[in-house]
Amino acid sequence: MDILFYIAAGAGVGLAIGLTGVGGGSLMTPLLILFGFPYNVAIGTDLLYAAITKAGGMVTHARQQTVDWRTVGFLAAGSIPASIVTAQLLSSVFSDSSEYQGILTRSLGVMLVLTATVILFNGRLRDRSAHSEGPIAQFFRQHTDLVIFLAGLFLGVFVTLSSVGAGAFCAAILMVLYPRMPALNIIGTDISHAVPLTLIAGLGHLILLGNVDFMLLACLLVGSLPAIQVSTRLAARIPGRLLQTIIAMMLFAMGVKFAAF
């Protein structure tokens, strides 16, 4: 019965991903925690789940040439080493997962709140970035590569600690820095960075921390992969923006709860 329940959970998250575009990490990790899985196992398992489920999207965008590989490279130059160092520190500084649970919990809460805020104000963020002429906007334009690298460092640390942020939050950073980049290219660039980041972070949790449940991972994939395909075809018939808003409000509430844990 547990296996069927986990498959159904994977299908539910897969449907939400296909209908709204909201990243799986922000939905799957809180759901697994609500199911009673330890924070560290939920985060580690979800990272590998995200890498596998997004790999197909990366290949598709690469074929369509909707990936800015230079930007992916600068993001990864910051995020991959930061992810490895973060996992190594958790492994060497703490002797047991219970000792760093508070760090994971609060990191998850912060990233859920940030992700929910991005989803709610997505359109305004892009419009304001496109017309902004302030000193901060000018600094970003003059030092884009540095800002991208620093954003990668931030994502490497907090995606490893929370499994959240490689999707919607990274896309928001790209929208601010590249307001004139087509939306499809932002998505393609975002996904193409998320796959190696979540894979490396997930392997760090697996190899260094032992935080991956393979039975759970397999069940989630069995449920979610077909559901994503089905819901993607249904997305045009359902008001995705309304669903995004509802999900964002849920994520915000859960984020506040986890951050205040």
Protein Blocks (a to p, Z undefined) as FASTA:
>chain_A
ZZmmmmmmmmmmmmmmmmnopafklmmmmmmmmnopafklmmmmmmmmmmmmmmmmmmmm
mmnopacfklmmmmmmmmmmmmmmmmmmmmmmpmbfklmmmmmmmmmmmmmmmmmmmmmm
mmmmmmmmmmgcbfklmmmmmmmmmmmmmmmmmmmmmmmmnopojlmmmmmmmmmmmmmb
cfklmmmmmmmmmmmmmmmmmmmmmmmnopacfklmmmmmmmmmmmmmmmmmmmmmpcfk
lmmmmmmmmmmmmmmmmmmZZ
